[in-house]
Structures are given as C-alpha cells and as structure tokens.
Amino acid sequence: MKIKLLGGQYEVLSQCIVSGNPEDICQMTHTEVAITVNGAATHWVQFITVSNGQLLKGRTIQLPHHCAGIVQNQGDMFITSTTALYKYTLSVYRCAVSANGDTIYIKNRGQNKLLTLSRNGTVLSIFSDPELKEPTGVHLTTGDQVLVCFGGSNAIVKLNKNGSRKVTTLVKEEDGLNCPESVFYNINRKKLIIGYEFNNISVFYSKRSCSIM
C-alpha cells in the first residue's frame, strides 16, 4: 500500500501510503502520475506529484468500478476493470443538468467548448466561438435557458436550449467583467449574479439582462 520514488541507482528517495491497493500507474505530466487504487468497497484514481524529491498526494477521483490498468492520452484517461474499458475526459471543468435530467452541459475549458450530452452520454452538440475563450461557469435557469460565462473573454452569453448556438451576449467587459468564474440567475429577484475569485460578486438587474426572460 505504498508508492515509492526511486533515484538513479534505484534507491528509495521518497514514499507515501495510500489507503488501498495500488494496481497500476501512468505518467500525466513531468511531475505528476496517476495511480489506480482499490479498497474494500471503494475504487479511485490517486494523483501524486513530485516536488523537491518528495512524493505529495494530490486530488483523487472516485469511480464506481474496479480500477486496474490506466493510461492517458491527449487529456483522456483509459481505465480497465476486470470486464470493461472506461474512458474519462480530464479536461471537463464544470457542468449543469436540465431540470428533467435528460440533458447535461459540460465545459471543456482547455478547448474552449461547451458540450451538450444526453443522459446516456451521447454528444448532442458542441458549441465553440473563436471570440469566446475559457468557459468557466454554466447555469441553467428555471426555464432551462443556458447561461455560460467565459473568463478568458469577460463575457456572459446566453445559448439556445440545445447549447449549439449563441443567442445573445448578456454582459460584457465594458460592463465591468474581469475574469468571471460563475453565473447564476435569481428568477425571484430578476437578478443576474456573477461570481469571481476572492469573494467578489457583481449583480445585474433585469433591465440589463432582460433577454434572459
């Protein structure tokens, strides 16, 4: 139940304990690896980084199946169980789900895309715009209207319901946006609330965002 870092002469430089049985390992970056781990009733991928010759445990991804082999390619992880091969996309950032649960909206921040999926994972549409970069937040209003904030372009955009086309830009950099991280529409107060890092928000009234309704 240990992960070990070896030196040039195969001596142990550092080691860390995981709370399960490590099965396979793959390199993610020059300083990070991913390891499949299985416990008595849980299964996960443990990320470990190397810093100053020491192993440091990072984030984990819990999975609903046994984790055996693992390999990564172009931002995707391929993980085997005893009976199947699973593909997981690492570039997914945040998501939103329609009220009836039939549609899922996922932001691929690294590729500046918004993916619309059916409940079974079928890709329904892919939205991208060369003028809109780094989707950072997505929100579905009560009427399942799709609002997306683009942190790299300082814009809050409304898309059509299937997420394939821009309808309008609700708020722009000229309105005071600076790297927005999240967006939410309060239907009771008719206010658009935009969140940033460091505990800051902006609030826009319905006159500024009337096209939401």
PLY file of the C-alpha trace (Angstrom):
ply
format ascii 1.0
element vertex 213
property float x
property float y
property float z
element edge 212
property int vertex1
property int vertex2
end_header
0.00 0.00 0.00
2.93 2.30 -0.75
4.03 4.38 -3.71
7.81 4.74 -3.97
10.04 7.19 -5.82
13.38 5.75 -6.88
16.62 7.55 -7.68
19.17 6.98 -10.42
20.62 4.00 -8.57
17.11 2.65 -7.81
17.37 3.76 -4.21
14.16 4.83 -2.45
14.07 8.64 -2.29
10.53 9.06 -1.03
7.39 7.07 -0.39
3.78 7.65 0.58
1.00 5.40 1.81
-2.37 5.05 0.07
-5.41 3.62 1.86
-5.91 0.78 -0.60
-4.12 -1.49 -3.01
-2.33 0.34 -5.85
-2.59 -1.58 -9.11
-1.22 0.46 -11.99
0.49 3.78 -12.68
0.82 6.17 -15.61
2.62 9.44 -16.14
0.39 12.51 -16.53
2.98 15.31 -16.68
6.70 15.66 -15.98
5.92 15.91 -12.24
2.62 14.05 -11.82
1.47 10.44 -12.02
-1.95 8.80 -11.69
-2.42 5.53 -9.84
-5.38 3.16 -9.76
-6.25 2.15 -6.20
-8.86 -0.27 -4.84
-10.10 -0.55 -1.27
-12.54 -2.94 0.32
-15.57 -1.24 -1.21
-14.20 1.86 -2.96
-12.17 2.46 -6.09
-10.34 5.59 -7.14
-7.52 7.25 -9.05
-4.90 8.87 -6.85
-2.81 11.69 -8.31
0.70 12.15 -6.90
3.20 14.88 -7.69
6.96 15.04 -7.22
8.23 18.22 -5.55
11.82 18.67 -4.39
12.39 14.94 -4.49
9.32 14.16 -2.37
6.02 12.47 -3.22
2.92 14.54 -2.44
-0.59 13.14 -2.64
-2.97 15.33 -4.62
-6.56 15.05 -5.77
-8.47 11.79 -6.11
-11.24 10.70 -8.46
-13.72 8.20 -7.01
-15.01 5.66 -9.55
-17.92 3.20 -9.38
-15.97 0.22 -10.69
-12.81 -1.75 -10.00
-9.72 0.11 -11.24
-6.98 -1.99 -12.80
-4.93 -0.69 -15.72
-4.56 3.01 -16.52
-3.06 5.04 -19.36
-3.56 8.63 -20.51
-3.56 10.13 -23.97
-4.31 13.72 -25.04
-6.21 14.62 -21.89
-8.18 11.36 -21.63
-7.69 8.57 -19.11
-8.37 4.98 -20.15
-9.03 2.68 -17.19
-9.72 -1.04 -17.25
-11.78 -3.03 -14.80
-11.96 -6.80 -14.85
-14.65 -6.70 -17.54
-14.58 -3.34 -19.36
-12.55 -0.40 -20.64
-13.61 3.08 -19.49
-12.67 6.46 -20.92
-12.60 9.55 -18.70
-12.05 13.08 -20.00
-9.76 15.12 -17.76
-10.43 18.45 -19.46
-14.01 18.66 -18.20
-14.29 21.61 -15.82
-17.87 22.17 -14.64
-21.32 21.03 -15.71
-25.04 21.68 -15.43
-28.06 19.40 -15.81
-31.51 20.23 -17.17
-34.47 20.13 -14.80
-35.74 16.82 -16.18
-32.26 15.31 -16.12
-32.27 14.46 -19.82
-29.54 16.91 -20.89
-26.09 17.58 -19.46
-23.98 20.62 -20.30
-20.22 20.23 -19.81
-17.50 22.82 -20.26
-14.26 21.78 -21.87
-12.16 24.73 -20.74
-8.95 23.63 -22.41
-10.58 23.51 -25.85
-12.96 26.47 -25.35
-16.03 24.30 -25.93
-19.40 23.58 -24.36
-20.62 20.02 -24.90
-24.28 19.09 -24.67
-24.84 15.41 -23.85
-27.85 13.18 -23.46
-28.25 11.29 -20.20
-26.63 8.20 -21.72
-23.56 10.20 -22.78
-24.38 10.78 -26.45
-22.96 14.08 -27.72
-25.90 16.19 -28.92
-23.99 19.34 -29.85
-20.66 21.11 -29.43
-20.51 24.89 -29.12
-17.39 26.92 -29.81
-16.76 30.50 -30.88
-13.34 31.95 -31.75
-14.25 35.12 -29.84
-15.25 33.27 -26.65
-12.46 31.72 -24.59
-12.17 29.72 -21.36
-15.71 28.76 -20.35
-15.64 28.91 -16.56
-19.25 28.66 -15.43
-22.53 27.31 -16.78
-26.02 27.77 -15.35
-29.48 26.64 -16.41
-32.34 28.93 -15.46
-35.69 27.58 -14.29
-36.76 27.55 -17.92
-33.63 25.60 -18.94
-32.05 28.60 -20.63
-28.29 28.08 -20.91
-26.05 30.81 -19.50
-22.28 30.50 -19.85
-19.55 32.78 -18.55
-16.29 32.95 -20.46
-13.49 34.01 -18.13
-10.97 34.49 -20.91
-13.27 36.81 -22.87
-15.03 38.57 -19.97
-18.49 37.75 -21.28
-21.74 36.19 -20.10
-23.52 34.54 -23.02
-26.96 33.01 -23.48
-27.12 29.94 -25.74
-30.12 28.24 -27.27
-31.60 25.33 -25.32
-29.59 22.62 -27.05
-26.35 24.54 -26.46
-25.37 24.73 -30.12
-25.75 28.44 -30.90
-25.21 31.82 -29.22
-28.42 33.79 -28.79
-27.02 36.95 -27.24
-24.28 38.37 -25.03
-25.82 39.45 -21.72
-22.85 41.13 -20.03
-19.51 42.22 -21.49
-16.13 43.50 -20.37
-17.43 47.04 -20.86
-19.96 46.33 -18.12
-17.16 45.68 -15.62
-16.49 41.95 -16.03
-12.99 40.81 -15.13
-12.34 37.05 -15.27
-15.81 35.80 -14.20
-15.87 32.34 -12.67
-19.58 31.56 -12.21
-23.04 32.81 -13.18
-26.49 32.41 -11.63
-29.89 33.93 -12.45
-32.18 34.60 -9.48
-35.62 34.38 -11.06
-37.42 35.68 -7.97
-35.42 38.91 -7.83
-34.73 39.00 -11.57
-31.02 39.48 -10.99
-28.00 38.03 -12.72
-25.30 37.21 -10.15
-21.72 36.77 -11.34
-19.01 35.35 -9.10
-15.27 35.95 -9.16
-12.29 34.76 -7.18
-11.51 36.32 -3.79
-15.15 36.54 -2.58
-16.35 39.16 -5.08
-19.65 39.22 -6.99
-21.42 41.51 -9.45
-25.21 41.85 -9.64
-27.02 42.95 -12.79
-30.71 43.79 -12.75
-33.29 42.54 -15.25
-33.10 45.78 -17.25
-29.51 44.88 -18.07
-30.28 41.22 -18.68
-33.91 41.33 -19.86
-33.19 38.88 -22.68
-32.93 36.10 -20.09
-36.71 36.13 -19.59
0 1
1 2
2 3
3 4
4 5
5 6
6 7
7 8
8 9
9 10
10 11
11 12
12 13
13 14
14 15
15 16
16 17
17 18
18 19
19 20
20 21
21 22
22 23
23 24
24 25
25 26
26 27
27 28
28 29
29 30
30 31
31 32
32 33
33 34
34 35
35 36
36 37
37 38
38 39
39 40
40 41
41 42
42 43
43 44
44 45
45 46
46 47
47 48
48 49
49 50
50 51
51 52
52 53
53 54
54 55
55 56
56 57
57 58
58 59
59 60
60 61
61 62
62 63
63 64
64 65
65 66
66 67
67 68
68 69
69 70
70 71
71 72
72 73
73 74
74 75
75 76
76 77
77 78
78 79
79 80
80 81
81 82
82 83
83 84
84 85
85 86
86 87
87 88
88 89
89 90
90 91
91 92
92 93
93 94
94 95
95 96
96 97
97 98
98 99
99 100
100 101
101 102
102 103
103 104
104 105
105 106
106 107
107 108
108 109
109 110
110 111
111 112
112 113
113 114
114 115
115 116
116 117
117 118
118 119
119 120
120 121
121 122
122 123
123 124
124 125
125 126
126 127
127 128
128 129
129 130
130 131
131 132
132 133
133 134
134 135
135 136
136 137
137 138
138 139
139 140
140 141
141 142
142 143
143 144
144 145
145 146
146 147
147 148
148 149
149 150
150 151
151 152
152 153
153 154
154 155
155 156
156 157
157 158
158 159
159 160
160 161
161 162
162 163
163 164
164 165
165 166
166 167
167 168
168 169
169 170
170 171
171 172
172 173
173 174
174 175
175 176
176 177
177 178
178 179
179 180
180 181
181 182
182 183
183 184
184 185
185 186
186 187
187 188
188 189
189 190
190 191
191 192
192 193
193 194
194 195
195 196
196 197
197 198
198 199
199 200
200 201
201 202
202 203
203 204
204 205
205 206
206 207
207 208
208 209
209 210
210 211
211 212
